Amino acid sequence: TVFNNIFTKSKIQHITVLYFLFFLLSFHRFYWCIQMKDSQYKSIFNYIYAKS
């Protein structure tokens, strides 16, 4: 039971780290898009915002 509990905790931590890395990667790409192609990305964002 103790080993199982440790395994579940480490698994949860591992998933959290993966999600955090994915968030950083997506945020970096989002920031890059804003910096590189500002107007184009804004128009795409406005289109998505209007659709929803």
mmCIF file of the N, C-alpha and C atoms, coordinates in Angstrom:
data_MODEL
# 
_entry.id   MODEL 
# 
loop_
_atom_site.group_PDB 
_atom_site.id 
_atom_site.type_symbol 
_atom_site.label_atom_id 
_atom_site.label_alt_id 
_atom_site.label_comp_id 
_atom_site.label_asym_id 
_atom_site.label_entity_id 
_atom_site.label_seq_id 
_atom_site.pdbx_PDB_ins_code 
_atom_site.Cartn_x 
_atom_site.Cartn_y 
_atom_site.Cartn_z 
_atom_site.occupancy 
_atom_site.B_iso_or_equiv 
_atom_site.pdbx_formal_charge 
_atom_site.auth_seq_id 
_atom_site.auth_comp_id 
_atom_site.auth_asym_id 
_atom_site.auth_atom_id 
_atom_site.pdbx_PDB_model_num 
ATOM 1   N N  . THR A 1 1  ? 0.839   -1.220 0.000   1.00 0.00 ? 1  THR A N  1 
ATOM 2   C CA . THR A 1 1  ? 0.000   0.000  0.000   1.00 0.00 ? 1  THR A CA 1 
ATOM 3   C C  . THR A 1 1  ? 0.867   1.261  0.000   1.00 0.00 ? 1  THR A C  1 
ATOM 4   N N  . VAL A 1 2  ? 1.932   1.249  0.770   1.00 0.00 ? 2  VAL A N  1 
ATOM 5   C CA . VAL A 1 2  ? 2.837   2.411  0.847   1.00 0.00 ? 2  VAL A CA 1 
ATOM 6   C C  . VAL A 1 2  ? 3.514   2.641  -0.506  1.00 0.00 ? 2  VAL A C  1 
ATOM 7   N N  . PHE A 1 3  ? 3.983   1.572  -1.126  1.00 0.00 ? 3  PHE A N  1 
ATOM 8   C CA . PHE A 1 3  ? 4.614   1.651  -2.445  1.00 0.00 ? 3  PHE A CA 1 
ATOM 9   C C  . PHE A 1 3  ? 3.619   2.152  -3.501  1.00 0.00 ? 3  PHE A C  1 
ATOM 10  N N  . ASN A 1 4  ? 2.399   1.658  -3.397  1.00 0.00 ? 4  ASN A N  1 
ATOM 11  C CA . ASN A 1 4  ? 1.343   2.063  -4.318  1.00 0.00 ? 4  ASN A CA 1 
ATOM 12  C C  . ASN A 1 4  ? 1.034   3.551  -4.178  1.00 0.00 ? 4  ASN A C  1 
ATOM 13  N N  . ASN A 1 5  ? 0.975   4.007  -2.951  1.00 0.00 ? 5  ASN A N  1 
ATOM 14  C CA . ASN A 1 5  ? 0.707   5.413  -2.653  1.00 0.00 ? 5  ASN A CA 1 
ATOM 15  C C  . ASN A 1 5  ? 1.816   6.322  -3.208  1.00 0.00 ? 5  ASN A C  1 
ATOM 16  N N  . ILE A 1 6  ? 3.038   5.934  -3.029  1.00 0.00 ? 6  ILE A N  1 
ATOM 17  C CA . ILE A 1 6  ? 4.198   6.686  -3.547  1.00 0.00 ? 6  ILE A CA 1 
ATOM 18  C C  . ILE A 1 6  ? 4.145   6.720  -5.087  1.00 0.00 ? 6  ILE A C  1 
ATOM 19  N N  . PHE A 1 7  ? 3.790   5.576  -5.671  1.00 0.00 ? 7  PHE A N  1 
ATOM 20  C CA . PHE A 1 7  ? 3.703   5.478  -7.134  1.00 0.00 ? 7  PHE A CA 1 
ATOM 21  C C  . PHE A 1 7  ? 2.632   6.414  -7.692  1.00 0.00 ? 7  PHE A C  1 
ATOM 22  N N  . THR A 1 8  ? 1.483   6.460  -7.029  1.00 0.00 ? 8  THR A N  1 
ATOM 23  C CA . THR A 1 8  ? 0.397   7.344  -7.487  1.00 0.00 ? 8  THR A CA 1 
ATOM 24  C C  . THR A 1 8  ? 0.802   8.803  -7.343  1.00 0.00 ? 8  THR A C  1 
ATOM 25  N N  . LYS A 1 9  ? 1.453   9.159  -6.263  1.00 0.00 ? 9  LYS A N  1 
ATOM 26  C CA . LYS A 1 9  ? 1.907   10.534 -6.051  1.00 0.00 ? 9  LYS A CA 1 
ATOM 27  C C  . LYS A 1 9  ? 2.918   10.957 -7.110  1.00 0.00 ? 9  LYS A C  1 
ATOM 28  N N  . SER A 1 10 ? 3.879   10.074 -7.393  1.00 0.00 ? 10 SER A N  1 
ATOM 29  C CA . SER A 1 10 ? 4.892   10.375 -8.410  1.00 0.00 ? 10 SER A CA 1 
ATOM 30  C C  . SER A 1 10 ? 4.258   10.471 -9.798  1.00 0.00 ? 10 SER A C  1 
ATOM 31  N N  . LYS A 1 11 ? 3.245   9.630  -10.044 1.00 0.00 ? 11 LYS A N  1 
ATOM 32  C CA . LYS A 1 11 ? 2.533   9.647  -11.313 1.00 0.00 ? 11 LYS A CA 1 
ATOM 33  C C  . LYS A 1 11 ? 1.805   10.974 -11.488 1.00 0.00 ? 11 LYS A C  1 
ATOM 34  N N  . ILE A 1 12 ? 1.145   11.422 -10.434 1.00 0.00 ? 12 ILE A N  1 
ATOM 35  C CA . ILE A 1 12 ? 0.439   12.707 -10.454 1.00 0.00 ? 12 ILE A CA 1 
ATOM 36  C C  . ILE A 1 12 ? 1.429   13.858 -10.682 1.00 0.00 ? 12 ILE A C  1 
ATOM 37  N N  . GLN A 1 13 ? 2.551   13.815 -10.002 1.00 0.00 ? 13 GLN A N  1 
ATOM 38  C CA . GLN A 1 13 ? 3.595   14.838 -10.179 1.00 0.00 ? 13 GLN A CA 1 
ATOM 39  C C  . GLN A 1 13 ? 4.116   14.844 -11.612 1.00 0.00 ? 13 GLN A C  1 
ATOM 40  N N  . HIS A 1 14 ? 4.318   13.643 -12.164 1.00 0.00 ? 14 HIS A N  1 
ATOM 41  C CA . HIS A 1 14 ? 4.820   13.503 -13.530 1.00 0.00 ? 14 HIS A CA 1 
ATOM 42  C C  . HIS A 1 14 ? 3.844   14.114 -14.536 1.00 0.00 ? 14 HIS A C  1 
ATOM 43  N N  . ILE A 1 15 ? 2.556   13.856 -14.355 1.00 0.00 ? 15 ILE A N  1 
ATOM 44  C CA . ILE A 1 15 ? 1.520   14.411 -15.224 1.00 0.00 ? 15 ILE A CA 1 
ATOM 45  C C  . ILE A 1 15 ? 1.495   15.940 -15.109 1.00 0.00 ? 15 ILE A C  1 
ATOM 46  N N  . THR A 1 16 ? 1.627   16.441 -13.883 1.00 0.00 ? 16 THR A N  1 
ATOM 47  C CA . THR A 1 16 ? 1.639   17.886 -13.645 1.00 0.00 ? 16 THR A CA 1 
ATOM 48  C C  . THR A 1 16 ? 2.826   18.547 -14.348 1.00 0.00 ? 16 THR A C  1 
ATOM 49  N N  . VAL A 1 17 ? 3.978   17.920 -14.267 1.00 0.00 ? 17 VAL A N  1 
ATOM 50  C CA . VAL A 1 17 ? 5.187   18.430 -14.936 1.00 0.00 ? 17 VAL A CA 1 
ATOM 51  C C  . VAL A 1 17 ? 4.991   18.441 -16.454 1.00 0.00 ? 17 VAL A C  1 
ATOM 52  N N  . LEU A 1 18 ? 4.404   17.370 -16.987 1.00 0.00 ? 18 LEU A N  1 
ATOM 53  C CA . LEU A 1 18 ? 4.128   17.295 -18.419 1.00 0.00 ? 18 LEU A CA 1 
ATOM 54  C C  . LEU A 1 18 ? 3.177   18.398 -18.871 1.00 0.00 ? 18 LEU A C  1 
ATOM 55  N N  . TYR A 1 19 ? 2.119   18.592 -18.073 1.00 0.00 ? 19 TYR A N  1 
ATOM 56  C CA . TYR A 1 19 ? 1.160   19.661 -18.390 1.00 0.00 ? 19 TYR A CA 1 
ATOM 57  C C  . TYR A 1 19 ? 1.813   21.035 -18.326 1.00 0.00 ? 19 TYR A C  1 
ATOM 58  N N  . PHE A 1 20 ? 2.685   21.229 -17.347 1.00 0.00 ? 20 PHE A N  1 
ATOM 59  C CA . PHE A 1 20 ? 3.383   22.501 -17.186 1.00 0.00 ? 20 PHE A CA 1 
ATOM 60  C C  . PHE A 1 20 ? 4.313   22.772 -18.368 1.00 0.00 ? 20 PHE A C  1 
ATOM 61  N N  . LEU A 1 21 ? 5.034   21.741 -18.801 1.00 0.00 ? 21 LEU A N  1 
ATOM 62  C CA . LEU A 1 21 ? 5.915   21.871 -19.964 1.00 0.00 ? 21 LEU A CA 1 
ATOM 63  C C  . LEU A 1 21 ? 5.125   22.163 -21.233 1.00 0.00 ? 21 LEU A C  1 
ATOM 64  N N  . PHE A 1 22 ? 3.990   21.468 -21.375 1.00 0.00 ? 22 PHE A N  1 
ATOM 65  C CA . PHE A 1 22 ? 3.120   21.696 -22.526 1.00 0.00 ? 22 PHE A CA 1 
ATOM 66  C C  . PHE A 1 22 ? 2.580   23.129 -22.523 1.00 0.00 ? 22 PHE A C  1 
ATOM 67  N N  . PHE A 1 23 ? 2.215   23.614 -21.332 1.00 0.00 ? 23 PHE A N  1 
ATOM 68  C CA . PHE A 1 23 ? 1.728   24.988 -21.184 1.00 0.00 ? 23 PHE A CA 1 
ATOM 69  C C  . PHE A 1 23 ? 2.806   26.004 -21.559 1.00 0.00 ? 23 PHE A C  1 
ATOM 70  N N  . LEU A 1 24 ? 4.022   25.770 -21.093 1.00 0.00 ? 24 LEU A N  1 
ATOM 71  C CA . LEU A 1 24 ? 5.142   26.659 -21.425 1.00 0.00 ? 24 LEU A CA 1 
ATOM 72  C C  . LEU A 1 24 ? 5.409   26.683 -22.927 1.00 0.00 ? 24 LEU A C  1 
ATOM 73  N N  . LEU A 1 25 ? 5.370   25.502 -23.544 1.00 0.00 ? 25 LEU A N  1 
ATOM 74  C CA . LEU A 1 25 ? 5.607   25.379 -24.984 1.00 0.00 ? 25 LEU A CA 1 
ATOM 75  C C  . LEU A 1 25 ? 4.540   26.114 -25.785 1.00 0.00 ? 25 LEU A C  1 
ATOM 76  N N  . SER A 1 26 ? 3.279   25.903 -25.425 1.00 0.00 ? 26 SER A N  1 
ATOM 77  C CA . SER A 1 26 ? 2.175   26.552 -26.132 1.00 0.00 ? 26 SER A CA 1 
ATOM 78  C C  . SER A 1 26 ? 2.191   28.066 -25.915 1.00 0.00 ? 26 SER A C  1 
ATOM 79  N N  . PHE A 1 27 ? 2.530   28.487 -24.676 1.00 0.00 ? 27 PHE A N  1 
ATOM 80  C CA . PHE A 1 27 ? 2.633   29.919 -24.382 1.00 0.00 ? 27 PHE A CA 1 
ATOM 81  C C  . PHE A 1 27 ? 3.762   30.560 -25.184 1.00 0.00 ? 27 PHE A C  1 
ATOM 82  N N  . HIS A 1 28 ? 4.883   29.855 -25.306 1.00 0.00 ? 28 HIS A N  1 
ATOM 83  C CA . HIS A 1 28 ? 6.019   30.352 -26.080 1.00 0.00 ? 28 HIS A CA 1 
ATOM 84  C C  . HIS A 1 28 ? 5.642   30.506 -27.550 1.00 0.00 ? 28 HIS A C  1 
ATOM 85  N N  . ARG A 1 29 ? 4.919   29.521 -28.078 1.00 0.00 ? 29 ARG A N  1 
ATOM 86  C CA . ARG A 1 29 ? 4.467   29.587 -29.478 1.00 0.00 ? 29 ARG A CA 1 
ATOM 87  C C  . ARG A 1 29 ? 3.477   30.723 -29.672 1.00 0.00 ? 29 ARG A C  1 
ATOM 88  N N  . PHE A 1 30 ? 2.577   30.884 -28.713 1.00 0.00 ? 30 PHE A N  1 
ATOM 89  C CA . PHE A 1 30 ? 1.583   31.957 -28.750 1.00 0.00 ? 30 PHE A CA 1 
ATOM 90  C C  . PHE A 1 30 ? 2.266   33.319 -28.730 1.00 0.00 ? 30 PHE A C  1 
ATOM 91  N N  . TYR A 1 31 ? 3.256   33.475 -27.849 1.00 0.00 ? 31 TYR A N  1 
ATOM 92  C CA . TYR A 1 31 ? 4.022   34.720 -27.735 1.00 0.00 ? 31 TYR A CA 1 
ATOM 93  C C  . TYR A 1 31 ? 4.802   34.995 -29.019 1.00 0.00 ? 31 TYR A C  1 
ATOM 94  N N  . TRP A 1 32 ? 5.383   33.920 -29.579 1.00 0.00 ? 32 TRP A N  1 
ATOM 95  C CA . TRP A 1 32 ? 6.138   34.043 -30.832 1.00 0.00 ? 32 TRP A CA 1 
ATOM 96  C C  . TRP A 1 32 ? 5.233   34.505 -31.967 1.00 0.00 ? 32 TRP A C  1 
ATOM 97  N N  . CYS A 1 33 ? 4.028   33.963 -32.022 1.00 0.00 ? 33 CYS A N  1 
ATOM 98  C CA . CYS A 1 33 ? 3.068   34.350 -33.060 1.00 0.00 ? 33 CYS A CA 1 
ATOM 99  C C  . CYS A 1 33 ? 2.678   35.825 -32.922 1.00 0.00 ? 33 CYS A C  1 
ATOM 100 N N  . ILE A 1 34 ? 2.503   36.274 -31.700 1.00 0.00 ? 34 ILE A N  1 
ATOM 101 C CA . ILE A 1 34 ? 2.164   37.683 -31.458 1.00 0.00 ? 34 ILE A CA 1 
ATOM 102 C C  . ILE A 1 34 ? 3.324   38.581 -31.904 1.00 0.00 ? 34 ILE A C  1 
ATOM 103 N N  . GLN A 1 35 ? 4.542   38.167 -31.589 1.00 0.00 ? 35 GLN A N  1 
ATOM 104 C CA . GLN A 1 35 ? 5.712   38.978 -31.934 1.00 0.00 ? 35 GLN A CA 1 
ATOM 105 C C  . GLN A 1 35 ? 5.966   38.998 -33.441 1.00 0.00 ? 35 GLN A C  1 
ATOM 106 N N  . MET A 1 36 ? 5.898   37.834 -34.073 1.00 0.00 ? 36 MET A N  1 
ATOM 107 C CA . MET A 1 36 ? 6.284   37.704 -35.469 1.00 0.00 ? 36 MET A CA 1 
ATOM 108 C C  . MET A 1 36 ? 5.209   38.201 -36.438 1.00 0.00 ? 36 MET A C  1 
ATOM 109 N N  . LYS A 1 37 ? 3.992   37.676 -36.281 1.00 0.00 ? 37 LYS A N  1 
ATOM 110 C CA . LYS A 1 37 ? 2.907   38.052 -37.188 1.00 0.00 ? 37 LYS A CA 1 
ATOM 111 C C  . LYS A 1 37 ? 1.725   38.562 -36.369 1.00 0.00 ? 37 LYS A C  1 
ATOM 112 N N  . ASP A 1 38 ? 1.843   39.792 -35.950 1.00 0.00 ? 38 ASP A N  1 
ATOM 113 C CA . ASP A 1 38 ? 0.892   40.389 -35.010 1.00 0.00 ? 38 ASP A CA 1 
ATOM 114 C C  . ASP A 1 38 ? -0.505  40.521 -35.613 1.00 0.00 ? 38 ASP A C  1 
ATOM 115 N N  . SER A 1 39 ? -0.583  41.180 -36.748 1.00 0.00 ? 39 SER A N  1 
ATOM 116 C CA . SER A 1 39 ? -1.879  41.472 -37.369 1.00 0.00 ? 39 SER A CA 1 
ATOM 117 C C  . SER A 1 39 ? -2.589  40.200 -37.833 1.00 0.00 ? 39 SER A C  1 
ATOM 118 N N  . GLN A 1 40 ? -1.825  39.280 -38.419 1.00 0.00 ? 40 GLN A N  1 
ATOM 119 C CA . GLN A 1 40 ? -2.390  38.020 -38.912 1.00 0.00 ? 40 GLN A CA 1 
ATOM 120 C C  . GLN A 1 40 ? -2.956  37.196 -37.755 1.00 0.00 ? 40 GLN A C  1 
ATOM 121 N N  . TYR A 1 41 ? -2.203  37.106 -36.676 1.00 0.00 ? 41 TYR A N  1 
ATOM 122 C CA . TYR A 1 41 ? -2.634  36.321 -35.521 1.00 0.00 ? 41 TYR A CA 1 
ATOM 123 C C  . TYR A 1 41 ? -3.841  36.956 -34.844 1.00 0.00 ? 41 TYR A C  1 
ATOM 124 N N  . LYS A 1 42 ? -3.850  38.290 -34.806 1.00 0.00 ? 42 LYS A N  1 
ATOM 125 C CA . LYS A 1 42 ? -4.987  39.012 -34.232 1.00 0.00 ? 42 LYS A CA 1 
ATOM 126 C C  . LYS A 1 42 ? -6.263  38.749 -35.023 1.00 0.00 ? 42 LYS A C  1 
ATOM 127 N N  . SER A 1 43 ? -6.146  38.729 -36.347 1.00 0.00 ? 43 SER A N  1 
ATOM 128 C CA . SER A 1 43 ? -7.316  38.469 -37.196 1.00 0.00 ? 43 SER A CA 1 
ATOM 129 C C  . SER A 1 43 ? -7.836  37.048 -37.007 1.00 0.00 ? 43 SER A C  1 
ATOM 130 N N  . ILE A 1 44 ? -6.920  36.089 -36.870 1.00 0.00 ? 44 ILE A N  1 
ATOM 131 C CA . ILE A 1 44 ? -7.303  34.690 -36.602 1.00 0.00 ? 44 ILE A CA 1 
ATOM 132 C C  . ILE A 1 44 ? -7.989  34.598 -35.235 1.00 0.00 ? 44 ILE A C  1 
ATOM 133 N N  . PHE A 1 45 ? -7.421  35.268 -34.252 1.00 0.00 ? 45 PHE A N  1 
ATOM 134 C CA . PHE A 1 45 ? -7.984  35.262 -32.899 1.00 0.00 ? 45 PHE A CA 1 
ATOM 135 C C  . PHE A 1 45 ? -9.372  35.897 -32.875 1.00 0.00 ? 45 PHE A C  1 
ATOM 136 N N  . ASN A 1 46 ? -9.514  36.995 -33.588 1.00 0.00 ? 46 ASN A N  1 
ATOM 137 C CA . ASN A 1 46 ? -10.819 37.668 -33.687 1.00 0.00 ? 46 ASN A CA 1 
ATOM 138 C C  . ASN A 1 46 ? -11.849 36.790 -34.386 1.00 0.00 ? 46 ASN A C  1 
ATOM 139 N N  . TYR A 1 47 ? -11.406 36.050 -35.402 1.00 0.00 ? 47 TYR A N  1 
ATOM 140 C CA . TYR A 1 47 ? -12.277 35.120 -36.128 1.00 0.00 ? 47 TYR A CA 1 
ATOM 141 C C  . TYR A 1 47 ? -12.778 34.000 -35.219 1.00 0.00 ? 47 TYR A C  1 
ATOM 142 N N  . ILE A 1 48 ? -11.859 33.440 -34.428 1.00 0.00 ? 48 ILE A N  1 
ATOM 143 C CA . ILE A 1 48 ? -12.211 32.388 -33.455 1.00 0.00 ? 48 ILE A CA 1 
ATOM 144 C C  . ILE A 1 48 ? -13.141 32.959 -32.379 1.00 0.00 ? 48 ILE A C  1 
ATOM 145 N N  . TYR A 1 49 ? -12.840 34.154 -31.929 1.00 0.00 ? 49 TYR A N  1 
ATOM 146 C CA . TYR A 1 49 ? -13.643 34.812 -30.891 1.00 0.00 ? 49 TYR A CA 1 
ATOM 147 C C  . TYR A 1 49 ? -15.057 35.107 -31.402 1.00 0.00 ? 49 TYR A C  1 
ATOM 148 N N  . ALA A 1 50 ? -15.158 35.512 -32.659 1.00 0.00 ? 50 ALA A N  1 
ATOM 149 C CA . ALA A 1 50 ? -16.464 35.797 -33.264 1.00 0.00 ? 50 ALA A CA 1 
ATOM 150 C C  . ALA A 1 50 ? -17.280 34.510 -33.453 1.00 0.00 ? 50 ALA A C  1 
ATOM 151 N N  . LYS A 1 51 ? -16.583 33.417 -33.776 1.00 0.00 ? 51 LYS A N  1 
ATOM 152 C CA . LYS A 1 51 ? -17.247 32.121 -33.986 1.00 0.00 ? 51 LYS A CA 1 
ATOM 153 C C  . LYS A 1 51 ? -17.848 31.572 -32.695 1.00 0.00 ? 51 LYS A C  1 
ATOM 154 N N  . SER A 1 52 ? -17.134 31.736 -31.591 1.00 0.00 ? 52 SER A N  1 
ATOM 155 C CA . SER A 1 52 ? -17.571 31.169 -30.312 1.00 0.00 ? 52 SER A CA 1 
ATOM 156 C C  . SER A 1 52 ? -18.688 31.969 -29.649 1.00 0.00 ? 52 SER A C  1 
# 
